[in-house]
């Protein structure tokens, strides 16, 4: 399965549901995309989660577990710290889950690209 070469393309693939690419929960994807700081990160849907990476591929393996992420599916949506180390909170909507991720991002993650 090919990965997007950059952050902008990755979001476009997810939002347009481009065939033969990673797909995520559309409600969660759109809520995350609406957040400028998350939109500046590489979206990485995997194993029922939407993770956020600082850079596009190629990347270091430890980078996959360095930022908070959303567990997709039915509400309530769960937001965890990197590596499932801590449940940061639950949210009734994808929008609340995305805002919770933003609230727990390190200051240097997700500069505004809007």
C-alpha positions as CSV (number, residue, x, y, z in Angstrom):
1,X,0.0,0.0,0.0
2,X,1.7,3.3,-1.1
3,X,2.0,6.1,1.4
4,X,1.7,9.7,0.6
5,X,5.0,11.5,0.0
6,X,4.1,14.6,2.1
7,X,1.6,15.9,4.7
8,X,-0.7,17.7,2.3
9,X,-1.0,14.7,0.0
10,X,-1.7,12.4,3.0
11,X,-4.6,14.5,4.1
12,X,-6.0,14.6,0.6
13,X,-5.8,10.8,0.2
14,X,-7.6,10.4,3.5
15,X,-10.3,12.9,2.8
16,X,-10.9,11.7,-0.8
17,X,-10.7,8.0,0.2
18,X,-8.1,7.4,-2.5
19,X,-8.0,3.7,-3.5
20,X,-5.1,1.6,-2.4
21,X,-4.1,4.0,0.4
22,X,-4.6,3.8,4.2
23,X,-8.1,4.8,5.2
24,X,-9.5,6.1,8.5
25,X,-12.8,6.9,10.1
26,X,-14.1,9.7,7.9
27,X,-15.8,11.6,10.8
28,X,-12.5,11.5,12.8
29,X,-10.4,12.4,9.8
30,X,-12.5,15.4,9.0
31,X,-12.6,16.6,12.6
32,X,-8.8,16.3,12.8
33,X,-8.4,18.1,9.5
34,X,-10.4,21.0,10.8
35,X,-7.7,21.6,13.5
36,X,-4.8,23.6,12.0
37,X,-2.2,22.0,14.3
38,X,-3.3,18.5,13.4
39,X,-3.5,19.4,9.7
40,X,0.2,20.3,9.9
41,X,1.0,16.8,11.0
42,X,1.1,13.6,8.9
43,X,-2.1,11.6,9.5
44,X,-1.5,7.9,10.0
45,X,-4.5,5.7,10.4
46,X,-3.6,2.2,11.7
47,X,-5.3,-0.5,13.7
48,X,-8.5,1.5,14.4
49,X,-6.6,4.6,15.4
50,X,-5.7,7.9,13.9
51,X,-2.2,8.8,14.8
52,X,-0.2,11.9,14.0
53,X,3.4,12.1,12.9
54,X,5.7,15.0,12.8
55,X,7.1,14.2,9.3
56,X,6.2,12.3,6.1
57,X,7.9,9.1,5.2
58,X,10.6,8.0,5.6
59,X,10.6,8.4,9.3
60,X,12.1,6.9,12.4
61,X,10.1,4.0,14.0
62,X,10.0,5.7,17.4
63,X,8.2,8.6,15.8
64,X,5.0,6.6,15.4
65,X,4.5,6.6,19.1
66,X,5.5,10.1,20.1
67,X,2.2,12.0,19.9
68,X,-1.3,11.6,21.3
69,X,-3.8,9.8,19.1
70,X,-7.5,9.0,18.7
71,X,-9.1,5.5,18.9
72,X,-11.7,5.5,16.2
73,X,-15.1,3.8,16.0
74,X,-18.2,4.5,18.1
75,X,-18.4,7.2,20.7
76,X,-17.1,7.8,23.2
77,X,-13.8,8.4,21.4
78,X,-10.8,7.7,23.4
79,X,-7.6,9.9,23.2
80,X,-4.4,8.3,24.5
81,X,-0.9,9.5,25.1
82,X,1.8,8.0,23.0
83,X,2.1,4.2,23.3
84,X,-1.2,3.9,25.1
85,X,0.8,5.1,28.2
86,X,-2.2,7.1,29.5
87,X,-5.8,7.7,28.7
88,X,-6.0,11.4,28.3
89,X,-9.8,11.5,28.1
90,X,-12.9,10.5,26.2
91,X,-15.0,12.6,23.9
92,X,-18.6,12.4,22.7
93,X,-17.8,13.6,19.2
94,X,-14.9,13.4,16.8
95,X,-14.5,17.2,17.1
96,X,-14.1,17.0,20.8
97,X,-11.6,14.2,20.4
98,X,-9.5,16.2,17.9
99,X,-9.5,19.2,20.3
100,X,-8.4,16.9,23.1
101,X,-5.4,15.7,21.0
102,X,-4.5,19.4,20.2
103,X,-4.7,20.2,23.9
104,X,-2.1,17.5,24.7
105,X,0.3,18.1,21.8
106,X,3.8,19.2,22.7
107,X,4.3,22.9,21.9
108,X,6.6,22.2,19.0
109,X,4.2,19.8,17.2
110,X,1.9,20.9,14.5
111,X,2.8,24.4,13.6
112,X,-0.1,26.3,11.9
113,X,-0.1,25.6,8.1
114,X,-3.6,26.9,7.3
